[in-house]
Amino acid sequence: MRAATRGTSESVVSGAPAKPDGAPASGRTGPAGFFPVRRKVLVLLSFVGATMVVLSAFFVLHLYNTQVKDRSRSRAESFTEVLAYAAKQAKSPTDLEAIVRALAATSRIELVAVADSGGTIVATSQQDWRGLGIRRLLERRPLDVLASTPDGLVDGANPDGRYSDFARQIALPFSKAPGIAFIRLKTSASVSAQRAAAWSLLVWLTAGVIISVLTISLVMQRILVAPIEALRVFADQRGASRLLTPLGPPDEVSIVAEALSDAFFATSQGEALLADLAETDGLTGLGNRSHFKAKLDREIAKATRRGGMVGVMVLNLDKFKDINDTLGHSSGDLILQRTAEILKICQRKGDTVARLGADEFGVILANIETPEDSVEFANRFIRAVGAPFRVGAHELHQTACVGLTIFPQDGRDGEVLLKNADLALSRAKQEGSGASVLYRHELHLRAMERNSIERDLRTALAQKQLVLFYQPKVDIHTGRISGAEALIRWRHPERGLIPPDLFIPVAEQCGFITEVTQWVLGEACRQNRAWQQAGLTKIGVAVNVSAVDLRRPDLSDIVAGTLIAHSLSPQYLDLEVTESMVMRDVDVVIGTLRRLRSLGVGIGIDDFGTGYSSLAYLKRFPVKQLKIDRSFVRDIADTRDGQIIPKVIVDLAHALGVSVLAEGVEDANQLEILRSLGCDEAQGYFLGKPMEADEFEAFLRRAADGMHPDATVREIMAVAPSKAKVVPKRPVRMPGSAA
């Protein structure tokens, strides 16, 4: 049959472990009340055997009784025939008594008696019975029977099992009517012989029954029970066991086994296909994340037994979302398929390549010698992926970043290794396109810190842990306080004061930055309005806006609503954005900045000179102020070359009609040089450190007529009105006006 050709049909399970009767062959338990065929057959055959033994016992007992009676009757017939013949020759009771005594002398006769027709014993082997009535020896019923059967032999009733009584009618010459001959036989010897024969027969019959039952049991075990049990094991293991071809032609069990084998074969093929599909990426044909993790666990187990290292590489394509957005998802699919083919070509024998996510691929580097080998392999993958190629009419140069981790030094578990590789990949993305980073323990510490910050940041606003510090801005030509920059700090209950460069990037990544920005805007406007109501000098407060907020289309609505809620004029609010922010999605950013500028809110570009701004775009931005980065101010007094970039920025800003502020001023020398270069405002610890609201309010109260309260600072910045520079004011461009 077909099942046998696939090695799935046999009458006895091959290699299956021995199980007690009734126990399922696999680890699964049978249904409640499970009663196996073997036990049913055993019970049935035991019942049949016991019945046959009982029937044999009844047969032997009946045969025993029948033979005892038949033998006694046969002897009684012989003896009574002799007695009847002798009685015919007797002339008188005396002659008959001699015959009776001679007959009673045999060993098998206990008593002989002859009675006349009236029932009186006339001759007997025992003298004391003469003259007595025969009824003492026989009951009335046998006498009645004798009367009805004159020629027959009648059994007499004898409660003693050692003897048998018989009686019959005989002719008496000396009597007109027939007489009665009575004979009592000794049966003990005959009974013993017959009993021994009966027991012997019973033993043989019982042995025959047992042998027959065992033979039938073995035959049924071979032709019925064993195939059914093997079929049960085969079904229980869903075709995992192997069945031998049954003896003889196919039978019903063979047909069932064949049907089960076909069903299991089809099911196993379907399950294998589903399992393969479940672990395969449909687009690239590579294994997916579950396949990758299972393979990684096996490689770790091998490396644990044999020793050695296993590298885990996670490769991520750069700016893949931009390709999907610009060229379409079909082009993105082609790039993913190309990347998969390149990785398969570059992999070594024994390595495993899988697609872990949307644009993320994983490679298991088996049997590497040193961590440096994994870095070399990663760079090879990056170079191969970065080769130029065409998608339709577009020529692309796809780049990628790689994170690496090594077993066993970076972890002994697949999940840990993947997590560490992701941490290394995040660091590689920060370093830029084409970077490969090998995991270091400090990356884990940074990730833990980031997770801690992200977890605690969500409760910081609700528990009022965020606080604003204010750092004054000073006009370096007049000494007047021109404004303040609101700097956010986080007063953590356990870690103390946390600077913004630690938690603002985390807030941007976890999507919490919008709530933080709204709180900063609201708090800065509220505080500035409170200072104005207290009669202090009216100044503008600058608030930093993140790149995420700058790309929000409703940022102008949020700012307008905040100003209205706190009754603050827009001229007292400035928004500062970094140079790199405004160069992302330029058209969107320009539209947002123009809407904000139309409200009357000032726009400043922070850290100018450190990014990659284009002058063609810069003249289109409705900017009120450029801020020279502190890195340029720090070097401004060292050499003359340190003044070149600040001078260029100042001249460029003034040519565009924009004021210039230098941040990070630490001493009087830097302040003097900045003033000589034509810088308009300054900010730094020399002019005032960041202060909390109460401290800054006291600072403003000491600033008489808005002048800096420190006399030393006022003396440095004191100049004649005629020498004071007048910065040309650039007319504000409204949205839609010419650039």
Secondary structure, DSSP 8 states (H G I E B T S, - for coil): -HHHHTT---SSBSS-----TT--SSSS---TT---HHHHHHHHHHHHHHHHHHHHHHHHHHHHHHHHHHHHHHHHHHHHHHHHHHHHH-SSHHHHHHHHHHHHTSTTEEEEEEE-TTSBEEEESSGGGTTSBGGGTS-HHHHHHHHH-TTS-EEE--S-TTEEEEEEEE--TTSSS-EEEEEEEE-HHHHHHHHHHHHHHHHHHHHHHHHHHHHHHHHHIIIIIHHHHHHHHHHHTTT-S-B---SSS--HHHHHHHHHHHHHHHHHHHHHHHHHHHTB-TTT-SB-HHHHHHHHHHHHHHHHHH--EEEEEEEEETTHHHHHHHH-HHHHHHHHHHHHHHHHHH--TT-EEEE-SSSEEEEEEEEESSHHHHHHHHHHHHHHHTS-EEETTEEE---EEEEEEEETTT-SSHHHHHHHHHHHHHHHHHH-TT-EEE--HHHHHHHHHHHHHHHHHHHHTTTT-EEEEEEEEEETTT-BEEEEEEEEEEEETTTEEE-HHHHHHHHHHTT-HHHHHHHHHHHHHHHHHHHHHTT----EEEEE--HHHHT-TTHHHHHHHHHHHTT--GGGEEEEEEHHHHTSSHHHHHHHHHHHHHTT-EEEEEEETSS---HHHHTTS--SEEEE-HHHHHTTTT-GGGGHHHHHHHHHHHHTT-EEEEE---SHHHHHHHHHTT--EEESTTT---EEHHHHHHHHHHSGGGB-S-HHHHHHH---TTTS----------TTS--
